[in-house]
Amino acid sequence: MENKANFWEHIEELRKRLIIAFLFVAAGATAGFYFAEDLLRFVEFPLHERFHVLLHAPYIQLIHNKPMKLVFITPIEAIWTYLKLGVIAGLVLTLPLVLYELWLFIKPGLYPQERTYVRLFVIAGGVFFLIGGAFSFFIILPFAIHFLLGIGGGNLVPMLSVGEYVDFCLQFILSFGLIFELPFVILILVAMGIVTPQGLAAKRRYAIVGAFILGAVFSPSPDVFNQTLVAIPLIVLYELGIILARMFVRKRKKPEEQPPA
């Protein structure tokens, strides 16, 4: 009976934390929807002239020399896009609070050392996710958009749907945000005993080849420059994962090497 009571207490605590987290996200999404037009202008940056000047590429224009504008092709596409941007902005703004509520739920069941690991993992993982998203948005996306819209040459006029364009940007940002979690994936695999730092270091050459293959997959164009632009961060993240794994293994062995009292 006591175990059953504890189970329902945990369920009630989880429900409480989820409700609070939902209220945080709802408040953030409301604020995000209020600034949805500003958010859309920010997401349009890869289409702006300043990016194409940096790329030394011709600025994409529509007929009559007017700058490119996003369009919507269904009655609800514009409002749906604004809602989507608002919810995403709300999630980003309130993510620290949501993670804090999750932390309050799992904290009682962790040992002090585990609490330290989880706290560091959540903070560092969030930072690396944001770095990956920013890398994608400010470096990869301008190249991707310039290349993809340039395929039509002079025969086709690009007319971008706002919903499709926002989804395209979000897919890129999410993909690179997840890719930048590579060091922490390596750390988890080492902690579970699936791989070792020595084994990862020995397979470094295969990791480099794999990074360039992924670079070819994620790169918007087949040239070596764009592939390298994606591959180099992957190689650096792989090396960072090996370093973190070695530090973790060294720290875990220390207590075991101490003589018993």
C-alpha positions as a Markdown table, in Angstrom:
| # | Residue | x | y | z |
|---|---|---|---|---|
| 1 | Met | 0.0 | 0.0 | 0.0 |
| 2 | Glu | 2.9 | 2.3 | 0.8 |
| 3 | Asn | 4.5 | 1.8 | -2.6 |
| 4 | Lys | 1.1 | 2.5 | -4.2 |
| 5 | Ala | 0.7 | 5.7 | -2.3 |
| 6 | Asn | 4.2 | 6.8 | -3.2 |
| 7 | Phe | 3.5 | 6.0 | -6.9 |
| 8 | Trp | 0.4 | 8.3 | -6.9 |
| 9 | Glu | 2.3 | 11.0 | -5.0 |
| 10 | His | 4.9 | 11.0 | -7.9 |
| 11 | Ile | 2.1 | 11.1 | -10.5 |
| 12 | Glu | 0.5 | 14.1 | -8.7 |
| 13 | Glu | 3.9 | 15.8 | -8.4 |
| 14 | Leu | 4.5 | 15.2 | -12.2 |
| 15 | Arg | 1.0 | 16.6 | -13.0 |
| 16 | Lys | 1.7 | 19.7 | -11.0 |
| 17 | Arg | 5.1 | 20.3 | -12.7 |
| 18 | Leu | 3.6 | 19.7 | -16.1 |
| 19 | Ile | 0.8 | 22.2 | -15.5 |
| 20 | Ile | 3.2 | 24.9 | -14.3 |
| 21 | Ala | 5.5 | 24.2 | -17.3 |
| 22 | Phe | 2.5 | 24.5 | -19.7 |
| 23 | Leu | 1.4 | 27.8 | -18.1 |
| 24 | Phe | 5.0 | 29.1 | -18.6 |
| 25 | Val | 5.0 | 28.0 | -22.3 |
| 26 | Ala | 1.4 | 29.5 | -22.9 |
| 27 | Ala | 2.5 | 32.8 | -21.4 |
| 28 | Gly | 5.6 | 32.8 | -23.6 |
| 29 | Ala | 3.7 | 31.8 | -26.7 |
| 30 | Thr | 1.2 | 34.7 | -26.1 |
| 31 | Ala | 4.1 | 37.1 | -25.9 |
| 32 | Gly | 5.7 | 35.5 | -29.0 |
| 33 | Phe | 2.5 | 35.8 | -31.0 |
| 34 | Tyr | 2.3 | 39.5 | -30.1 |
| 35 | Phe | 5.8 | 40.0 | -31.6 |
| 36 | Ala | 5.2 | 37.5 | -34.5 |
| 37 | Glu | 5.7 | 40.1 | -37.2 |
| 38 | Asp | 9.1 | 41.1 | -35.8 |
| 39 | Leu | 10.0 | 37.4 | -35.5 |
| 40 | Leu | 9.1 | 36.8 | -39.1 |
| 41 | Arg | 11.3 | 39.7 | -40.2 |
| 42 | Phe | 14.1 | 38.2 | -38.3 |
| 43 | Val | 13.6 | 34.8 | -39.9 |
| 44 | Glu | 13.6 | 36.5 | -43.3 |
| 45 | Phe | 17.2 | 37.7 | -42.8 |
| 46 | Pro | 18.8 | 35.0 | -45.1 |
| 47 | Leu | 16.7 | 36.5 | -47.9 |
| 48 | His | 18.0 | 40.0 | -47.3 |
| 49 | Glu | 20.5 | 41.9 | -49.4 |
| 50 | Arg | 23.1 | 42.1 | -46.6 |
| 51 | Phe | 23.6 | 38.3 | -46.6 |
| 52 | His | 24.0 | 38.2 | -50.4 |
| 53 | Val | 26.6 | 41.0 | -50.2 |
| 54 | Leu | 28.5 | 38.9 | -47.7 |
| 55 | Leu | 28.3 | 35.9 | -50.1 |
| 56 | His | 29.4 | 38.0 | -53.0 |
| 57 | Ala | 26.3 | 36.7 | -54.7 |
| 58 | Pro | 23.7 | 38.6 | -56.7 |
| 59 | Tyr | 20.7 | 39.7 | -54.7 |
| 60 | Ile | 17.6 | 37.6 | -55.5 |
| 61 | Gln | 14.9 | 39.8 | -57.0 |
| 62 | Leu | 11.5 | 39.4 | -58.4 |
| 63 | Ile | 10.1 | 41.1 | -61.5 |
| 64 | His | 10.3 | 45.0 | -61.8 |
| 65 | Asn | 13.5 | 44.9 | -59.6 |
| 66 | Lys | 11.4 | 44.6 | -56.4 |
| 67 | Pro | 13.1 | 42.7 | -53.5 |
| 68 | Met | 11.7 | 39.3 | -52.8 |
| 69 | Lys | 8.7 | 39.1 | -50.5 |
| 70 | Leu | 7.2 | 36.0 | -48.9 |
| 71 | Val | 3.7 | 35.1 | -49.9 |
| 72 | Phe | 0.9 | 33.0 | -48.5 |
| 73 | Ile | -1.2 | 30.8 | -50.8 |
| 74 | Thr | -4.0 | 29.7 | -48.4 |
| 75 | Pro | -6.3 | 31.8 | -46.3 |
| 76 | Ile | -5.0 | 30.4 | -43.0 |
| 77 | Glu | -1.3 | 30.1 | -43.9 |
| 78 | Ala | -0.3 | 33.6 | -42.6 |
| 79 | Ile | -2.1 | 33.3 | -39.2 |
| 80 | Trp | -0.9 | 29.7 | -38.8 |
| 81 | Thr | 2.7 | 30.8 | -39.5 |
| 82 | Tyr | 2.4 | 33.6 | -36.9 |
| 83 | Leu | 1.0 | 31.1 | -34.4 |
| 84 | Lys | 3.8 | 28.7 | -35.1 |
| 85 | Leu | 6.4 | 31.4 | -34.6 |
| 86 | Gly | 4.7 | 32.5 | -31.4 |
| 87 | Val | 4.7 | 29.0 | -29.9 |
| 88 | Ile | 8.4 | 28.4 | -30.9 |
| 89 | Ala | 9.4 | 31.7 | -29.4 |
| 90 | Gly | 7.4 | 30.8 | -26.2 |
| 91 | Leu | 9.2 | 27.5 | -26.0 |
| 92 | Val | 12.7 | 29.1 | -26.4 |
| 93 | Leu | 11.9 | 31.9 | -23.9 |
| 94 | Thr | 10.5 | 29.7 | -21.2 |
| 95 | Leu | 12.8 | 26.6 | -21.8 |
| 96 | Pro | 14.9 | 27.5 | -18.7 |
| 97 | Leu | 11.8 | 27.6 | -16.6 |
| 98 | Val | 10.4 | 24.3 | -18.1 |
| 99 | Leu | 13.8 | 22.6 | -17.4 |
| 100 | Tyr | 13.8 | 24.0 | -13.9 |
| 101 | Glu | 10.3 | 22.4 | -13.2 |
| 102 | Leu | 11.6 | 19.1 | -14.6 |
| 103 | Trp | 14.7 | 19.4 | -12.4 |
| 104 | Leu | 12.5 | 19.9 | -9.3 |
| 105 | Phe | 10.7 | 16.7 | -10.2 |
| 106 | Ile | 13.7 | 14.5 | -10.7 |
| 107 | Lys | 16.0 | 16.1 | -8.1 |
| 108 | Pro | 14.7 | 14.2 | -5.0 |
| 109 | Gly | 15.5 | 10.8 | -6.7 |
| 110 | Leu | 19.1 | 11.6 | -7.5 |
| 111 | Tyr | 22.4 | 11.3 | -5.5 |
| 112 | Pro | 24.4 | 14.5 | -5.0 |
| 113 | Gln | 27.0 | 13.5 | -7.7 |
| 114 | Glu | 24.2 | 12.6 | -10.2 |
| 115 | Arg | 22.6 | 16.0 | -9.6 |
| 116 | Thr | 25.8 | 17.7 | -10.6 |
| 117 | Tyr | 26.1 | 15.6 | -13.8 |
| 118 | Val | 22.4 | 16.2 | -14.8 |
| 119 | Arg | 22.7 | 20.0 | -14.1 |
| 120 | Leu | 25.8 | 20.3 | -16.2 |
| 121 | Phe | 24.4 | 18.2 | -19.0 |
| 122 | Val | 21.2 | 20.2 | -19.2 |
| 123 | Ile | 22.9 | 23.6 | -19.2 |
| 124 | Ala | 25.8 | 22.7 | -21.6 |
| 125 | Gly | 23.4 | 20.7 | -23.8 |
| 126 | Gly | 21.1 | 23.8 | -24.1 |
| 127 | Val | 24.0 | 26.1 | -24.9 |
| 128 | Phe | 25.3 | 23.8 | -27.6 |
| 129 | Phe | 21.8 | 23.4 | -29.1 |
| 130 | Leu | 21.6 | 27.2 | -29.4 |
| 131 | Ile | 25.1 | 27.4 | -30.9 |
| 132 | Gly | 24.1 | 24.8 | -33.5 |
| 133 | Gly | 20.9 | 26.6 | -34.3 |
| 134 | Ala | 22.7 | 30.0 | -34.7 |
| 135 | Phe | 25.5 | 28.4 | -36.8 |
| 136 | Ser | 22.8 | 27.0 | -39.1 |
| 137 | Phe | 20.8 | 30.2 | -39.4 |
| 138 | Phe | 23.6 | 32.7 | -39.9 |
| 139 | Ile | 26.1 | 30.6 | -41.8 |
| 140 | Ile | 24.5 | 27.6 | -43.5 |
| 141 | Leu | 21.0 | 28.9 | -44.4 |
| 142 | Pro | 22.2 | 31.9 | -46.5 |
| 143 | Phe | 24.3 | 29.6 | -48.7 |
| 144 | Ala | 21.5 | 27.0 | -48.9 |
| 145 | Ile | 18.9 | 29.5 | -49.9 |
| 146 | His | 21.2 | 31.2 | -52.5 |
| 147 | Phe | 22.1 | 27.9 | -54.1 |
| 148 | Leu | 18.5 | 26.4 | -54.1 |
| 149 | Leu | 16.9 | 29.6 | -55.5 |
| 150 | Gly | 19.6 | 30.0 | -58.1 |
| 151 | Ile | 18.9 | 26.5 | -59.6 |
| 152 | Gly | 15.9 | 28.0 | -61.5 |
| 153 | Gly | 18.3 | 30.3 | -63.4 |
| 154 | Gly | 16.5 | 33.0 | -65.4 |
| 155 | Asn | 13.7 | 30.8 | -66.6 |
| 156 | Leu | 11.9 | 30.4 | -63.2 |
| 157 | Val | 10.8 | 33.2 | -60.8 |
| 158 | Pro | 11.1 | 32.2 | -57.1 |
| 159 | Met | 7.9 | 32.8 | -55.1 |
| 160 | Leu | 8.3 | 31.5 | -51.6 |
| 161 | Ser | 5.3 | 30.5 | -49.4 |
| 162 | Val | 5.8 | 31.9 | -45.9 |
| 163 | Gly | 4.7 | 28.7 | -44.3 |
| 164 | Glu | 7.1 | 26.5 | -46.4 |
| 165 | Tyr | 9.9 | 28.9 | -45.9 |
| 166 | Val | 9.5 | 29.0 | -42.1 |
| 167 | Asp | 9.3 | 25.2 | -42.0 |
| 168 | Phe | 12.5 | 25.0 | -44.1 |
| 169 | Cys | 14.4 | 27.3 | -41.8 |
| 170 | Leu | 13.1 | 25.5 | -38.7 |
| 171 | Gln | 14.2 | 22.1 | -40.1 |
| 172 | Phe | 17.7 | 23.4 | -40.7 |
| 173 | Ile | 18.0 | 25.0 | -37.3 |
| 174 | Leu | 16.6 | 21.9 | -35.4 |
| 175 | Ser | 18.9 | 19.6 | -37.4 |
| 176 | Phe | 22.0 | 21.5 | -36.6 |
| 177 | Gly | 20.9 | 22.1 | -33.0 |
| 178 | Leu | 20.7 | 18.3 | -32.6 |
| 179 | Ile | 24.0 | 17.7 | -34.5 |
| 180 | Phe | 25.7 | 20.0 | -32.0 |
| 181 | Glu | 24.6 | 17.6 | -29.2 |
| 182 | Leu | 27.2 | 15.1 | -30.5 |
| 183 | Pro | 29.6 | 15.5 | -27.6 |
| 184 | Phe | 26.9 | 14.7 | -25.1 |
| 185 | Val | 25.7 | 11.7 | -27.1 |
| 186 | Ile | 29.3 | 10.4 | -27.0 |
| 187 | Leu | 29.4 | 11.1 | -23.2 |
| 188 | Ile | 26.2 | 9.1 | -22.6 |
| 189 | Leu | 27.5 | 6.2 | -24.7 |
| 190 | Val | 30.8 | 6.1 | -22.7 |
| 191 | Ala | 28.9 | 6.3 | -19.4 |
| 192 | Met | 26.8 | 3.3 | -20.5 |
| 193 | Gly | 29.9 | 1.4 | -21.5 |
| 194 | Ile | 28.9 | 1.1 | -25.1 |
| 195 | Val | 32.1 | 2.8 | -26.4 |
| 196 | Thr | 35.4 | 3.9 | -24.9 |
| 197 | Pro | 37.4 | 7.1 | -25.4 |
| 198 | Gln | 40.3 | 4.9 | -26.7 |
| 199 | Gly | 38.0 | 3.2 | -29.2 |
| 200 | Leu | 36.6 | 6.6 | -30.4 |
| 201 | Ala | 40.1 | 8.0 | -30.8 |
| 202 | Ala | 41.2 | 4.9 | -32.8 |
| 203 | Lys | 38.3 | 5.3 | -35.2 |
| 204 | Arg | 39.0 | 9.0 | -35.7 |
| 205 | Arg | 39.7 | 8.6 | -39.4 |
| 206 | Tyr | 36.3 | 7.0 | -40.0 |
| 207 | Ala | 34.7 | 9.8 | -38.1 |
| 208 | Ile | 36.4 | 12.4 | -40.4 |
| 209 | Val | 35.1 | 10.5 | -43.5 |
| 210 | Gly | 31.7 | 10.3 | -41.9 |
| 211 | Ala | 31.7 | 14.0 | -41.2 |
| 212 | Phe | 32.4 | 14.8 | -44.8 |
| 213 | Ile | 29.6 | 12.4 | -45.9 |
| 214 | Leu | 27.2 | 14.2 | -43.6 |
| 215 | Gly | 28.6 | 17.5 | -44.9 |
| 216 | Ala | 27.6 | 16.3 | -48.4 |
| 217 | Val | 24.2 | 15.4 | -47.2 |
| 218 | Phe | 23.5 | 18.6 | -45.3 |
| 219 | Ser | 25.4 | 20.9 | -47.6 |
| 220 | Pro | 23.1 | 22.8 | -50.0 |
| 221 | Ser | 25.6 | 22.5 | -52.9 |
| 222 | Pro | 28.1 | 19.8 | -54.0 |
| 223 | Asp | 31.2 | 22.0 | -53.9 |
| 224 | Val | 34.0 | 21.2 | -51.4 |
| 225 | Phe | 33.7 | 24.5 | -49.6 |
| 226 | Asn | 30.2 | 24.0 | -48.4 |
| 227 | Gln | 30.8 | 20.4 | -47.5 |
| 228 | Thr | 33.9 | 21.5 | -45.4 |
| 229 | Leu | 31.7 | 24.2 | -43.8 |
| 230 | Val | 29.5 | 21.5 | -42.3 |
| 231 | Ala | 32.2 | 18.8 | -41.8 |
| 232 | Ile | 34.7 | 20.9 | -39.7 |
| 233 | Pro | 32.2 | 21.6 | -36.8 |
| 234 | Leu | 31.3 | 17.9 | -36.8 |
| 235 | Ile | 35.0 | 16.9 | -36.5 |
| 236 | Val | 35.5 | 19.5 | -33.7 |
| 237 | Leu | 32.5 | 18.2 | -31.9 |
| 238 | Tyr | 33.7 | 14.6 | -32.2 |
| 239 | Glu | 37.1 | 15.6 | -30.7 |
| 240 | Leu | 35.3 | 17.5 | -27.9 |
| 241 | Gly | 33.2 | 14.5 | -27.1 |
| 242 | Ile | 36.4 | 12.4 | -26.8 |
| 243 | Ile | 37.9 | 15.0 | -24.4 |
| 244 | Leu | 34.8 | 15.1 | -22.3 |
| 245 | Ala | 34.6 | 11.3 | -22.2 |
| 246 | Arg | 38.2 | 11.0 | -21.0 |
| 247 | Met | 37.6 | 13.5 | -18.3 |
| 248 | Phe | 34.5 | 11.6 | -17.2 |
| 249 | Val | 36.3 | 8.2 | -17.2 |
| 250 | Arg | 39.3 | 9.7 | -15.2 |
| 251 | Lys | 36.9 | 11.3 | -12.6 |
| 252 | Arg | 34.9 | 8.1 | -12.2 |
| 253 | Lys | 38.0 | 6.0 | -11.7 |
| 254 | Lys | 39.4 | 8.2 | -8.9 |
| 255 | Pro | 37.2 | 7.0 | -6.1 |
| 256 | Glu | 37.7 | 3.4 | -7.2 |
| 257 | Glu | 41.5 | 3.8 | -7.0 |
| 258 | Gln | 41.4 | 5.1 | -3.4 |
| 259 | Pro | 42.4 | 2.4 | -0.8 |
| 260 | Pro | 39.6 | 1.3 | 1.5 |
| 261 | Ala | 39.5 | 2.9 | 5.0 |
